[in-house]
Amino acid sequence: MYVCHNCEKEIEEIGNFVRCPYCAWRILYKPPLPVARSIRAD
């Protein structure tokens, strides 16, 4: 999954066409994976 830098919509597949299908922006990035954190409650 990728995210468009301009309109911030999620894109499932890219394929050969390397542009956002919504706004035709060319800067796409992969969002970071969520990090599991342990929280200590006293």
C-alpha positions in Angstrom: 0.0 0.0 0.0 1.3 3.5 -0.9 0.1 7.0 0.0 0.1 10.0 -2.3 2.1 12.9 -1.0 -0.3 15.5 -2.6 -3.9 14.2 -1.9 -2.9 11.7 0.9 -5.1 9.0 -0.5 -4.2 5.3 -0.1 -3.3 3.4 -3.3 -3.5 -0.4 -3.3 -1.4 -1.3 -6.4 0.9 0.8 -8.6 1.8 -1.5 -11.5 3.5 0.2 -14.5 1.7 3.5 -14.1 3.7 5.4 -11.4 1.3 8.2 -10.7 -1.6 8.8 -8.3 -4.9 7.8 -10.0 -6.7 10.6 -8.2 -4.5 13.6 -8.8 -1.7 12.4 -11.2 1.0 13.3 -8.6 4.2 11.4 -9.0 5.5 11.4 -5.3 4.2 8.2 -3.6 5.6 6.8 -0.4 5.1 3.8 1.8 3.8 4.7 5.3 5.8 3.3 8.2 4.5 0.1 9.9 2.8 0.6 13.3 5.2 0.1 16.1 4.1 -2.0 19.1 5.0 -0.4 22.4 4.7 -1.7 25.9 3.1 0.6 28.4 3.7 0.2 32.1 0.9 1.3 34.3 1.6 1.7 38.0 
